Amino acid sequence: MNDPAPGADDPASSTDDPAPGADDAGLLPPTAPLPENHVDDAPRPLGVARVGSGDARVDGLLGRLGDLDELPVAEHQGVYEETHDGLRAVLAALDVAQGPPPPSAR
């Protein structure tokens, strides 16, 4: 009577952990040190706190920069340009509202 080892053919008795290297070829265990040339270039928020400027136009433009975390890198330049142009327009509007500078006293 050659009885197989208990659980040899019973899938329910197998462990949840596969044999090392079975399906994770190339993956490092979580405790292994990272290789020296490892580059972690995964996108992540910078976590920079924003303080309101007191001008709703400026705050709205700067708020658009917060959308960069959700956009593909290829779209970042457009957001930067849009924000820069908007900020320049706000500054230009402030100059127009103040009028020309007073004549300098000689």
Secondary structure, 3 states (H helix, E strand, C coil): CCCCCCCCCCHHHCCCCCCCCCCCCCCCCCCCCCCCCCCCCCCCCCCCCCCCCCCHHHHHHHHHHHHHHHCCHHHHHHHHHHHHHHHHHHHHHHHHHHCCCCCCCC
